[in-house]
Amino acid sequence: MNVQEKTIARILFQNKILKADGQAFEDIFTAIMNYAEPGFQSIKPWGNIGDRKNDGYIKAKGIFYQVYAPEDIRKSYVDTVNKLKTDFDGLKSQWNFINEFYFVVNDKYKGVNADCEQAIQTIKQKHNLKDAGFLTSKDLENILFALDDDQIFSIAGNIPDPATIKHLDYSILDEVIEYIMKLDLNKGDIAKIILPNLDEKIKFNNLSEPIAYLLNNGYFQLHFLNEYLSNNSDFLADSLRDKMNEIYTQEKNKNNGDGLFWAIVNCASPKAEQIYQTAVIIIMSKYFETCDIFEEPFEEPFEKL
């Protein structure tokens, strides 16, 4: 699959995840694991014995999974922690050789809170497990997109031909811009944010002081973007980085300095409107710092006397 086809497949998969509660989510998890791990065995409830707190495992490796899919995880964190503890205690009493334990949660790309992470790390340490953690929607997406194309299609669904779709935009860049545009103004403690020292790179790329101000202003909002990327699959972050680098590479042959900066803004913005351009500058501030756009200053090699 090319990038656009993967983008559509990702949208189809995310729609399934966002609608999947309870058994529907467990069925998606099971389908992915059956492809990804040949030794995976799902456990279905049976009569009055249930599933003995085990929704699936890899027997030879001693890896166990328990699945939980609340309608809204942000309203269910207390329930999530309680279920995590109860389910592991039940698992421990019924099964031997627990080497690793994973709590598979449909967070619907919202992430899990610190209490959940602390609870599962406590279980890991207390029971001397090799590893333990949460598998969330983004993790299942990462596993899915490491599979063969036909396996991806069987789970996400067959995708339409992107060339035949004219009125829909499947751009990763536009998805992220739309997310940033919906954010409220940052009301956090801006004073605690430490700006990176980009002065040398700004001068090296012949960027003016007003452009430096725009990049620094974008950096103040970067935690929103980073949180969004961390709750989504690697494909989203990689595709966004590659797209920004592609635009930069394309435009640097025609522009330089401030002209190059605005050429990237205009090329990346879906519309020539301030709200879109502001969102693009936030994205640019991330990849300016990581040197995916604009050139990194270099030092002249030291010549020995």
C-alpha positions as CSV (number, residue, x, y, z in Angstrom):
1,M,0.0,0.0,0.0
2,N,1.1,3.5,-0.7
3,V,0.8,6.3,1.9
4,Q,-2.6,7.5,0.7
5,E,-4.0,3.9,0.8
6,K,-2.6,3.4,4.3
7,T,-4.2,6.6,5.3
8,I,-7.6,5.5,4.2
9,A,-7.1,2.0,5.8
10,R,-6.2,3.8,9.0
11,I,-9.4,5.9,8.9
12,L,-11.5,2.8,8.4
13,F,-9.7,1.0,11.3
14,Q,-10.1,4.0,13.6
15,N,-13.8,4.2,12.8
16,K,-14.2,0.6,13.9
17,I,-12.2,1.3,17.1
18,L,-14.2,4.4,18.0
19,K,-17.5,2.4,17.6
20,A,-16.2,-0.8,19.4
21,D,-17.2,-1.4,23.0
22,G,-17.2,-4.6,24.9
23,Q,-17.1,-7.8,22.8
24,A,-16.7,-5.9,19.5
25,F,-13.4,-4.5,20.6
26,E,-12.2,-7.9,21.9
27,D,-13.1,-9.4,18.5
28,I,-10.9,-6.8,16.8
29,F,-8.0,-7.5,19.2
30,T,-8.3,-11.2,18.7
31,A,-8.4,-10.9,14.9
32,I,-5.2,-8.8,15.0
33,M,-3.4,-11.1,17.4
34,N,-4.3,-14.3,15.5
35,Y,-2.4,-12.8,12.5
36,A,0.5,-11.2,14.5
37,E,1.3,-14.0,16.8
38,P,1.0,-17.6,15.5
39,G,1.1,-19.0,19.1
40,F,-1.8,-16.7,20.3
41,Q,-4.8,-18.5,21.7
42,S,-8.0,-16.6,22.5
43,I,-10.0,-17.8,25.5
44,K,-13.8,-17.6,25.3
45,P,-16.1,-17.7,28.3
46,W,-17.5,-21.2,28.8
47,G,-20.5,-22.0,31.0
48,N,-20.1,-21.0,34.6
49,I,-16.3,-21.0,34.6
50,G,-16.1,-18.0,32.3
51,D,-12.6,-17.3,30.8
52,R,-10.8,-17.5,34.1
53,K,-9.7,-13.8,33.7
54,N,-7.8,-14.7,30.5
55,D,-9.0,-13.2,27.2
56,G,-6.0,-14.6,25.3
57,Y,-2.5,-15.8,25.8
58,I,0.7,-17.1,24.1
59,K,1.3,-20.2,26.1
60,A,4.9,-20.9,25.1
61,K,5.9,-17.4,26.2
62,G,3.7,-17.0,29.2
63,I,2.2,-13.8,27.9
64,F,-1.4,-13.1,29.0
65,Y,-3.9,-10.5,27.9
66,Q,-7.0,-9.1,29.5
67,V,-9.3,-6.9,27.4
68,Y,-11.4,-3.9,28.6
69,A,-13.5,-1.6,26.4
70,P,-15.5,1.0,28.3
71,E,-17.7,3.5,26.4
72,D,-15.6,6.4,27.6
73,I,-12.4,5.7,29.4
74,R,-12.0,9.2,30.7
75,K,-15.1,8.7,32.8
76,S,-13.9,5.2,33.8
77,Y,-10.4,5.6,35.2
78,V,-11.3,4.4,38.7
79,D,-13.1,1.4,37.2
80,T,-10.2,0.7,35.0
81,V,-7.7,0.6,37.9
82,N,-10.0,-1.6,40.0
83,K,-10.7,-4.0,37.1
84,L,-7.0,-4.2,36.3
85,K,-6.2,-5.2,39.9
86,T,-9.1,-7.6,40.2
87,D,-8.5,-9.3,36.8
88,F,-4.8,-9.8,37.5
89,D,-5.5,-11.3,40.9
90,G,-8.1,-13.6,39.3
91,L,-5.6,-14.5,36.5
92,K,-2.9,-15.3,39.0
93,S,-5.1,-17.6,40.9
94,Q,-6.1,-19.6,37.8
95,W,-3.0,-19.8,35.6
96,N,0.6,-20.7,36.0
97,F,3.8,-19.3,34.4
98,I,2.7,-15.7,34.0
99,N,5.8,-14.1,32.4
100,E,4.2,-11.0,30.9
101,F,0.8,-9.4,31.4
102,Y,-1.0,-6.8,29.2
103,F,-4.2,-5.0,29.9
104,V,-5.7,-4.2,26.5
105,V,-7.9,-1.1,26.7
106,N,-9.9,0.7,24.1
107,D,-8.9,4.2,25.0
108,K,-10.2,5.5,21.7
109,Y,-6.9,7.3,21.1
110,K,-7.2,9.3,24.3
111,G,-4.5,7.7,26.3
112,V,-4.5,6.2,29.9
113,N,-3.9,8.3,33.0
114,A,-1.0,8.1,35.4
115,D,-2.9,6.1,38.0
116,C,-3.5,3.3,35.5
117,E,0.2,3.2,34.6
118,Q,1.3,3.2,38.2
119,A,-1.1,0.4,39.1
120,I,0.2,-1.9,36.3
121,Q,3.8,-1.2,37.1
122,T,3.1,-2.1,40.8
123,I,1.7,-5.4,39.6
124,K,4.9,-6.0,37.5
125,Q,7.2,-5.3,40.5
126,K,5.1,-7.2,43.1
127,H,4.8,-10.3,41.0
128,N,8.3,-10.2,39.5
129,L,7.0,-10.1,35.9
130,K,9.4,-9.8,32.9
131,D,7.1,-7.1,31.5
132,A,3.6,-5.6,32.0
133,G,1.8,-2.7,30.5
134,F,-1.2,-1.3,28.6
135,L,-2.0,-2.0,25.0
136,T,-4.1,0.8,23.7
137,S,-5.8,1.6,20.4
138,K,-2.6,3.1,18.9
139,D,-0.7,-0.1,19.8
140,L,-3.2,-2.3,18.1
141,E,-3.0,0.0,15.0
142,N,0.8,-0.3,15.1
143,I,0.6,-4.1,15.2
144,L,-2.1,-4.1,12.4
145,F,0.0,-2.0,10.0
146,A,3.0,-4.3,10.5
147,L,0.9,-7.1,8.9
148,D,0.6,-8.0,5.2
149,D,-1.8,-5.9,3.1
150,D,-4.4,-8.6,2.8
151,Q,-4.5,-9.1,6.5
152,I,-4.9,-5.4,7.1
153,F,-7.8,-5.3,4.6
154,S,-9.5,-8.2,6.3
155,I,-9.6,-6.3,9.6
156,A,-9.9,-2.6,8.5
157,G,-12.0,-3.4,5.5
158,N,-11.4,-3.0,1.7
159,I,-10.5,0.5,0.8
160,P,-11.9,2.4,-2.2
161,D,-9.6,3.6,-4.9
162,P,-8.3,7.0,-3.7
163,A,-8.1,8.2,-7.4
164,T,-11.9,7.9,-7.7
165,I,-12.6,10.0,-4.6
166,K,-12.6,13.7,-5.4
167,H,-14.6,15.3,-2.6
168,L,-12.8,13.8,0.4
169,D,-9.3,14.7,1.7
170,Y,-7.4,11.9,3.2
171,S,-4.3,14.0,4.1
172,I,-2.5,13.2,7.4
173,L,-1.4,16.9,7.4
174,D,-5.0,18.1,7.2
175,E,-6.0,15.7,10.0
176,V,-3.5,17.2,12.4
177,I,-4.2,20.8,11.3
178,E,-7.9,20.2,12.0
179,Y,-7.1,18.8,15.5
180,I,-4.9,21.8,16.4
181,M,-7.6,24.3,15.2
182,K,-10.2,22.8,17.6
183,L,-8.0,23.3,20.6
184,D,-8.7,25.9,23.3
185,L,-6.1,28.6,24.0
186,N,-3.4,27.2,26.2
187,K,-4.3,28.1,29.8
188,G,-1.5,26.2,31.4
189,D,1.6,27.6,33.1
190,I,3.4,29.0,30.1
191,A,6.1,30.3,32.4
192,K,7.3,26.8,33.0
193,I,7.8,26.1,29.3
194,I,11.5,26.4,28.4
195,L,12.1,27.4,24.8
196,P,14.9,25.7,22.9
197,N,17.8,27.8,21.9
198,L,17.2,28.2,18.1
199,D,19.0,31.4,17.6
200,E,21.9,29.9,15.7
201,K,19.7,27.9,13.4
202,I,17.5,30.9,12.8
203,K,20.5,33.0,11.8
204,F,22.0,30.2,9.7
205,N,18.8,30.0,7.6
206,N,18.5,33.8,7.2
207,L,15.2,34.0,9.1
208,S,14.1,37.3,10.6
209,E,13.2,38.2,14.1
210,P,9.4,38.2,13.4
211,I,9.7,34.6,12.0
212,A,11.7,33.6,15.2
213,Y,8.8,35.0,17.2
214,L,6.2,32.9,15.3
215,L,8.3,29.7,15.7
216,N,8.7,30.4,19.4
217,N,5.0,31.1,19.8
218,G,4.2,27.8,18.0
219,Y,6.5,26.0,20.4
220,F,4.4,27.1,23.4
221,Q,1.6,25.0,21.9
222,L,3.7,21.9,21.0
223,H,2.6,19.8,24.0
224,F,-0.9,19.6,22.5
225,L,0.6,18.3,19.2
226,N,3.0,15.9,21.0
227,E,0.2,14.5,23.1
228,Y,-1.9,13.9,20.0
229,L,0.9,12.1,18.2
230,S,1.7,10.0,21.3
231,N,-1.9,8.7,21.4
232,N,-1.9,7.8,17.7
233,S,0.0,5.2,15.7
234,D,3.6,5.6,14.5
235,F,2.2,5.9,11.0
236,L,0.7,9.3,11.8
237,A,3.8,10.8,13.2
238,D,6.1,9.3,10.5
239,S,3.8,10.5,7.7
240,L,3.4,14.0,9.2
241,R,7.2,14.3,9.5
242,D,7.8,13.0,6.0
243,K,5.1,15.4,4.5
244,M,6.7,18.4,6.1
245,N,10.1,17.4,4.9
246,E,8.7,16.8,1.4
247,I,7.2,20.3,1.3
248,Y,10.5,21.8,2.6
249,T,12.6,20.0,0.1
250,Q,10.2,21.0,-2.7
251,E,10.2,24.7,-1.7
252,K,13.8,25.2,-0.8
253,N,14.9,25.1,-4.4
254,K,12.7,28.1,-5.2
255,N,12.9,30.2,-2.0
256,N,15.1,31.0,1.0
257,G,15.0,32.8,4.3
258,D,11.6,34.3,5.2
259,G,10.3,33.6,1.7
260,L,10.9,29.9,2.2
261,F,9.2,30.0,5.6
262,W,6.0,31.5,4.1
263,A,6.2,29.2,1.1
264,I,6.0,26.2,3.5
265,V,3.2,27.8,5.4
266,N,1.1,28.5,2.3
267,C,1.8,25.1,0.8
268,A,0.9,23.2,4.0
269,S,-2.2,25.3,4.8
270,P,-5.5,23.9,3.3
271,K,-6.7,27.5,3.0
272,A,-5.0,30.9,3.0
273,E,-6.6,31.8,6.3
274,Q,-4.9,32.8,9.6
275,I,-6.5,29.9,11.6
276,Y,-5.0,27.3,9.3
277,Q,-1.7,29.1,9.0
278,T,-1.3,29.3,12.8
279,A,-1.9,25.6,13.1
280,V,0.7,24.9,10.4
281,I,3.3,27.1,12.2
282,I,2.8,25.0,15.4
283,I,3.7,21.9,13.3
284,M,6.6,23.7,11.7
285,S,8.0,24.7,15.1
286,K,8.3,21.0,16.0
287,Y,10.1,20.0,12.8
288,F,12.2,23.1,12.8
289,E,13.6,22.1,16.2
290,T,14.2,18.5,15.1
291,C,15.8,19.7,11.9
292,D,13.4,17.9,9.5
293,I,12.8,21.3,7.9
294,F,15.5,24.0,7.4
295,E,19.2,23.4,7.6
296,E,21.2,22.6,10.7
297,P,24.1,24.9,11.3
298,F,27.5,23.2,10.8
299,E,30.9,24.0,12.0
300,E,33.9,24.4,9.7
301,P,36.2,21.4,10.1
302,F,39.2,22.3,12.3
303,E,42.4,22.3,10.4
304,K,45.5,21.1,12.2
305,L,48.6,23.3,12.0
